[in-house]
Amino acid sequence: MVQLVFVDVDGTLVGKEGVPACVWPAVEALQSQGVRLSLITGRPGRGHALAYARRLDPMGLHVFESGAVVLAFSRDPHSPP
């Protein structure tokens, strides 16, 4: 069984007219089956890309700037390791 799916932004999650209406119900269906979703993009980790990542998995691991930045939302960056 698939446990993790990486989702690109431009041309995959977001089309010419934004995020299609069918995307978020499909995301919820996958999450209900225990599939984790992580955003992976060349975009910076702010703005719309950050909002998409939080919606895909608010406690997940997401990749921005073509791998230069990896954010783990489950970890508070201000607390010691």
C-alpha positions in Angstrom: 0.0 0.0 0.0 1.1 3.5 -0.8 1.9 5.4 2.4 3.3 8.7 1.1 2.6 10.7 -2.0 4.6 13.8 -3.0 2.6 16.4 -4.8 4.1 19.1 -7.1 2.4 22.5 -7.3 2.6 23.9 -10.8 0.8 21.8 -13.4 -0.1 19.1 -10.8 -1.9 20.6 -7.8 -2.5 23.9 -9.5 -3.7 24.3 -13.1 -4.3 27.4 -15.2 -7.3 28.4 -13.2 -6.0 27.5 -9.7 -6.6 24.3 -7.7 -9.5 22.3 -9.3 -12.5 21.7 -7.1 -11.9 17.9 -7.2 -8.5 18.1 -5.6 -9.4 18.7 -1.9 -12.1 15.8 -1.7 -9.5 13.5 -3.3 -6.9 14.6 -0.7 -9.4 13.9 2.1 -10.2 10.5 0.6 -6.5 9.6 0.6 -5.9 10.9 4.1 -8.9 8.8 5.3 -7.0 5.7 4.0 -3.9 6.7 5.9 -1.9 8.1 3.0 0.3 11.0 3.9 0.7 13.8 1.4 3.8 16.1 1.1 4.2 19.1 -1.1 7.4 19.2 -3.2 8.0 22.3 -5.3 10.5 24.8 -6.7 8.5 27.6 -5.1 9.6 29.2 -1.9 8.0 28.1 1.4 5.6 31.0 1.7 2.4 32.3 0.3 0.2 29.9 -1.6 2.8 27.1 -1.6 3.0 27.2 2.2 -0.8 27.2 2.5 -1.1 24.2 0.1 1.4 22.3 2.2 -0.4 23.0 5.4 -3.7 21.9 3.8 -2.1 18.7 2.5 -0.6 17.8 5.8 -0.5 20.3 8.7 2.0 18.1 10.6 3.9 16.8 7.6 7.2 17.2 5.9 7.3 19.5 2.8 10.0 20.4 0.3 10.4 23.9 -1.2 12.9 25.7 -3.5 13.8 22.5 -5.4 15.0 20.7 -2.3 16.9 23.6 -0.7 14.3 24.0 2.0 12.6 21.2 3.9 10.0 22.1 6.5 8.7 19.7 9.1 5.5 21.3 10.5 5.5 18.8 13.3 8.6 20.4 14.8 8.6 23.8 16.4 11.7 25.6 14.9 12.0 27.6 18.1 12.4 24.7 20.5 15.7 22.9 21.1 16.0 19.4 19.4 
